Amino acid sequence: MINHRRPILVLGATGRQGGSVAKALLKARWNVRALVRDPTQPASAALRQQGVELVRGSFDDAEAMAAAMRDVHGVFSVLPSNLSAEDEVRYGTSIADVAAESRIDHFIYSSGASVGNTLTGVARFDAKPCIEAHIRKLPLTATIVRPLIFMEMLLRPGFGLEQGRLMSLIRPDHSMQLIAVDDIGKIVAALFGDKPRFAGITIKIAGDRVTGHELETAFSDVAGHPITYARLPDAVLVANADLAHMAASLENGPLAELADLNLMRELNPELLSFRSWLASRDRKALDAAFGRNGEVDQPG
Ligand SMILES: NC(=O)c1ccc[n+]([C@@H]2O[C@H](COP(=O)([O-])OP(=O)(O)OC[C@H]3O[C@@H](n4cnc5c(N)ncnc54)[C@H](OP(=O)(O)O)[C@@H]3O)[C@@H](O)[C@H]2O)c1
């Protein structure tokens, strides 16, 4: 195996996507550096224990970002979900600017699968396409990934599992693509491993394609009792602009445009189907999601 000497800087490494990327890069024998806000928090300490070099800093501190990018081969950039659209664009573009100034070899930005070719006019839906457009204009060798819906999202409380049903965004006979967070890291590590092939491209990434009916049987099998599937009622979608946007996008927008699962398997031979991902979940967490004893699983 190759031991890549210059490190890859992973942003958000204490979170879901960044954590998955850091783990997969370490496994692929890259040296990994992580920008963390608090090196003393348990998630940072766990990274250090796995061999990750920690650099303290924050997205709003360009000097710290530049220091973290010194002498790195690559940067994985992902931003948290809880930012205002303005901050998301400000951080996403300034991180890319610093990467370009630092003359790194390969920049990978994790965008979103609902990004289309046209802007919606709604700031929070347009933040990721604005960042993508900015990255494409920079003198920077970049790959943009657009992960489909995380499998982990389907175990979140509040979508009916605890009452024996699952409500989600597609009609029962329609399908959607999903990805396990662990597979995001493995795919990103494969992209870093083949810069000549993936430089300059934007790629949707996913692990499986499932219908509502298939979700129903997969969940019923693992729960050991019937779980019925239904699309979220129209009234719920009308009242929630974000869910309505995703449902429309799944029906005939960017979320209906599929990732190439054959390519995904080539990049990551361990790619998880929804059923295999579900089977790999901790039993206690599943029981909690199904409303049995214990704590409710937190996605991730
Ligand atoms: N496709 C889907 O189904 C789906 C689902 C959820 C999210 N997403 C997308 O995924 C992205 C979020 O990724 P994620 O779920 O991996 O995020 P996450 O688990 O919430 O992790 C966020 C990471 O960012 C770090 N961070 C937050 N603010 C920071 C700052 N000011 N400076 C430096 N680091 C900071 C956090 O560090 P600390 O430990 O210091 O907090 C953490 O490591 C968003 O773009 C969201 O739209 C997609």
The ligand as an SDF file (V2000), in Angstrom:
LIG
                    3D

 48 52  0  0  0  0  0  0  0  0999 V2000
  -27.8970   14.2180    1.9930 N   0  0  0  0  0  0  0  0  0  0  0  0
  -28.4300   14.2220    3.2100 C   0  0  0  0  0  0  0  0  0  0  0  0
  -29.3400   13.4280    3.5500 O   0  0  0  0  0  0  0  0  0  0  0  0
  -27.9010   15.1510    4.2120 C   0  0  0  0  0  0  0  0  0  0  0  0
  -28.2840   15.0160    5.5480 C   0  0  0  0  0  0  0  0  0  0  0  0
  -27.7430   15.8870    6.4900 C   0  0  0  0  0  0  0  0  0  0  0  0
  -26.8420   16.8630    6.1010 C   0  0  0  0  0  0  0  0  0  0  0  0
  -26.4910   16.9780    4.7890 N   0  0  0  0  0  0  0  0  0  0  0  0
  -25.5280   17.9920    4.3820 C   0  0  0  0  0  0  0  0  0  0  0  0
  -24.3140   17.6410    4.9860 O   0  0  0  0  0  0  0  0  0  0  0  0
  -23.6160   18.8060    5.4090 C   0  0  0  0  0  0  0  0  0  0  0  0
  -23.3050   18.6720    6.8790 C   0  0  0  0  0  0  0  0  0  0  0  0
  -22.3990   17.6220    7.0080 O   0  0  0  0  0  0  0  0  0  0  0  0
  -22.4140   16.6700    8.2580 P   0  0  0  0  0  0  0  0  0  0  0  0
  -23.7640   16.0700    8.4170 O   0  0  0  0  0  0  0  0  0  0  0  0
  -21.2290   15.8000    8.1780 O   0  0  0  0  0  0  0  0  0  0  0  0
  -22.2140   17.7620    9.4300 O   0  0  0  0  0  0  0  0  0  0  0  0
  -22.1250   17.5190   10.9890 P   0  0  0  0  0  0  0  0  0  0  0  0
  -22.1360   16.0740   11.3270 O   0  0  0  0  0  0  0  0  0  0  0  0
  -23.1240   18.4170   11.6330 O   0  0  0  0  0  0  0  0  0  0  0  0
  -20.6700   18.0800   11.3200 O   0  0  0  0  0  0  0  0  0  0  0  0
  -20.3490   19.4240   11.1640 C   0  0  0  0  0  0  0  0  0  0  0  0
  -18.8640   19.5750   11.3840 C   0  0  0  0  0  0  0  0  0  0  0  0
  -18.4900   20.9300   11.1290 O   0  0  0  0  0  0  0  0  0  0  0  0
  -17.7170   21.4020   12.2420 C   0  0  0  0  0  0  0  0  0  0  0  0
  -17.9150   22.8350   12.3790 N   0  0  0  0  0  0  0  0  0  0  0  0
  -19.0800   23.4800   12.6200 C   0  0  0  0  0  0  0  0  0  0  0  0
  -18.8930   24.8040   12.6220 N   0  0  0  0  0  0  0  0  0  0  0  0
  -17.5630   25.0040   12.4030 C   0  0  0  0  0  0  0  0  0  0  0  0
  -16.7300   26.1660   12.3190 C   0  0  0  0  0  0  0  0  0  0  0  0
  -17.2430   27.3960   12.4610 N   0  0  0  0  0  0  0  0  0  0  0  0
  -15.4190   25.9990   12.0850 N   0  0  0  0  0  0  0  0  0  0  0  0
  -14.8760   24.7550   11.9610 C   0  0  0  0  0  0  0  0  0  0  0  0
  -15.6190   23.6030   12.0320 N   0  0  0  0  0  0  0  0  0  0  0  0
  -16.9350   23.7450   12.2640 C   0  0  0  0  0  0  0  0  0  0  0  0
  -18.2430   20.6230   13.4240 C   0  0  0  0  0  0  0  0  0  0  0  0
  -17.2680   20.6620   14.4350 O   0  0  0  0  0  0  0  0  0  0  0  0
  -17.6020   20.7090   16.0280 P   0  0  0  0  0  0  0  0  0  0  0  0
  -17.3270   19.3200   16.5150 O   0  0  0  0  0  0  0  0  0  0  0  0
  -16.6590   21.7170   16.5470 O   0  0  0  0  0  0  0  0  0  0  0  0
  -19.0330   21.1320   16.1680 O   0  0  0  0  0  0  0  0  0  0  0  0
  -18.4120   19.2490   12.8010 C   0  0  0  0  0  0  0  0  0  0  0  0
  -17.1810   18.5710   12.7320 O   0  0  0  0  0  0  0  0  0  0  0  0
  -24.5120   19.9810    5.0690 C   0  0  0  0  0  0  0  0  0  0  0  0
  -24.0750   20.4940    3.8300 O   0  0  0  0  0  0  0  0  0  0  0  0
  -25.8830   19.3670    4.8970 C   0  0  0  0  0  0  0  0  0  0  0  0
  -26.6730   20.0890    3.9720 O   0  0  0  0  0  0  0  0  0  0  0  0
  -26.9780   16.1350    3.8520 C   0  0  0  0  0  0  0  0  0  0  0  0
  1  2  1  0
  2  3  2  0
  2  4  1  0
  4  5  1  0
  4 48  2  0
  5  6  2  0
  6  7  1  0
  7  8  2  0
  8  9  1  0
  8 48  1  0
  9 10  1  0
  9 46  1  0
 10 11  1  0
 11 12  1  0
 11 44  1  0
 12 13  1  0
 13 14  1  0
 14 15  2  0
 14 16  1  0
 14 17  1  0
 17 18  1  0
 18 19  2  0
 18 20  1  0
 18 21  1  0
 21 22  1  0
 22 23  1  0
 23 24  1  0
 23 42  1  0
 24 25  1  0
 25 26  1  0
 25 36  1  0
 26 27  1  0
 26 35  1  0
 27 28  2  0
 28 29  1  0
 29 30  1  0
 29 35  2  0
 30 31  1  0
 30 32  2  0
 32 33  1  0
 33 34  2  0
 34 35  1  0
 36 37  1  0
 36 42  1  0
 37 38  1  0
 38 39  2  0
 38 40  1  0
 38 41  1  0
 42 43  1  0
 44 45  1  0
 44 46  1  0
 46 47  1  0
M  CHG  2   8   1  16  -1
M  END
$$$$
